[in-house]
Amino acid sequence: MIGTDALQGMVLELQDEMSQYRHQFGIRRNEFITEAMSCGMSEVEARSYAIQSIGPVVPVECMPTLAPGKTRPLSPLLAARYRYVGDWKEIDEHLLLPDEVLRIARTEQFRGWISDMRNYWVESAPYRFGDDRLSLLSVANEEEGHFSMLVWKEPGEEPEVWTYASQHEYRFSHLLHWFKWLNGRSEE
């Protein structure tokens, strides 16, 4: 369990990481446009995908899990994330509000990915944990199954973040380390 002083420091550090991620969008946008154009996309089309959309803060009191009707209380880092911004879309990362978590988690396509991971990807989060210990944090590509999940291992502790993309898994001990990874400074 993380001590109170350490946790307060982590919340402040997370706020800084979220601010950096938000304000360095221009750099990521330019990199995305350059890469997309090198793959044959027109500049106009690339720019149409290279957007950042930040919704207003909305009250969030709990996080829905993949188990119907089951929620988890917000941890201090998750509470800080939802106090910072609401819905947050950027190029290929969509940090979800709880209503979007519920919508996506109920889709046949998402349930199919969870089932496949549970059946065929040994040691994946769905293989190791039940739906009541998993929440959806963000989606990078809904069609291809690129998403990040919260893994609630122990009550009262920060959930881990496990990211799945292109048949790869990345694990982070909590939200702060995930944002550092998004900012290009992974510590794990």
N, C-alpha and C positions, 0 to 999 in steps of 0.2 A: 504494500500500500504506500502511496506517495504522501509525504508529509504536507501539512498545510502551507508552510512557507515555500516549499519547492513547487507545490501546485500553483500557488499564486504567481511565482516566477514563470512557470510554464504557460499560464494563461496570458501573461504580458508578452512573452516571446511568440506565442501563437498569433496574437493580435498584430505584432510586427511582421511576421511571416505572411499573414493574410494581406496586409497592406502592401508588402513588397510584391506579392503575386498580382494583386490588383493593379498596381501602378507600373509594373513592368510588362503590361500587356502589349504595348507598342513594339517592344523588342520581339516578343513571341509572334505577334502579328506579321511583322516584316519577315521573320524566319519562315513562317508558314507560307506566306505568299511566294517567297523565293523558291522554296522546296516544291510547292504545288505547281508552279510554272515550269520548273525543271522536269516535272513528270507529265507535262503536256497540257495542263489546265491553263485557260486564258487568265489574264490578270483580273479581268472583271469578275469572272467566276470565283477565282481565289479570294478576292476581296469580299465577295458576298458571304463566304464562309468564315472569314477572319473578323469576327465580331465579338464584342463583350457586352453582355446584358446583365445588369445587376438590379434585382428587385428590392423593394423596400423591406426593412425588417418587419417580420410578423411574429407574434408570440408563438413560441414552440415550447411545450411543457414536457413532452415525452417523444420517444422515437419508436415508430412502429417496427416490429420485427417481421420476418417472413411468415411467422405463424399467425393465421387470421385472428384478429382481436387481441393479440398479445403485444404489449409495449414495454419499453424500458425507460426508466427515468434518465434525463439528460445528465451526462457526466459534466464536470466543470469545463473541460475543453470543448465539448459539443455545445454547451450553453453559450460559451464565448463565441463559437462559430455562428450560431443563430442570432446572437446579439449584434454581430458585425454586419451581416447582410442577409437578405432573404434568398430568393431564387438567384442562382449565380451561374450563368452560361458563358463559356469562353471557348472559342474555336471548337475544340473537341472534348471539353470537360464540362459536365453539367452537375453542379452541386445541388442536390435535390432538397426540396421542402418535404415534410412528411406526406402531404397529399399526393405528390408525385411518386414518392416511394411506394405508397399503397397502389397507385395506378399501375406502375411498372411491375411490381411484385405479383400482381394478379394476372398478367398477360400470359398467354399460353407459351409464347416464345421464351420469356424469362423463366417460367417454371420448368420448361424443357431443359434449359441450360443448367439449372440447379439440379434437376434429376440426372442429367448426364454427368455432371461433376460428382454427384453423390455416388453414382454407379461406376464411373470409369477413371476418375482422377483421384487416386489414393493420396491422402493427406491434404486435399483441398479443404477449404473451410466447410462447404456443404457435406463433404465426406466425414469430417471430424465432429461437426456440431449440428444440432437440431435447429429447425427453423426458428425456435424461440430464442436462440442465441445469435441470430444473424439479422442484420439490417442492411439496407442498401444506402450507401452514402452518396455515390455519384455514378454517372454513366458517361463514358467517353464515346461509345458507339452502340446504340440500342440494337441495331440490326446484327452486329457481329459479336455481341456479348462481351464488350469491353466495359467493365464496371469495377467499382471499389465497394467493398463491404465492410461493415463494422462487425467485429467478432467480440461478443460479450463473453469473456472467459470466466471471470469471477465477479460476483455482485459487489458493487461499490468501487470497482476499479475502472480506470479508463479503458474503453474498448480498443482493441487493436484494429488496424486498417489493413485489409488484404486486397490488393489490386490484381485484377485479371485482364490481360491484354495479349492477343496474339499467342495464345497457348503458353504464356508466361505468368508466373505468380510473383508478386512482390509483397513482402510483409513488413509492416511498421508497427512498433509497439504502442503508438497512439497517434492522434491527429496532428500533433505538432511535427513529428518526424515525417508524416505524409506530406504536409505543406512544405517542409524543407526539401523533400524530394521533388515536389512540383516546381520549386524554385531552383532546382539544379544543385542542391547541397545535401545530398542524402547522407544520413549518419548510420544507416543500417544496410 
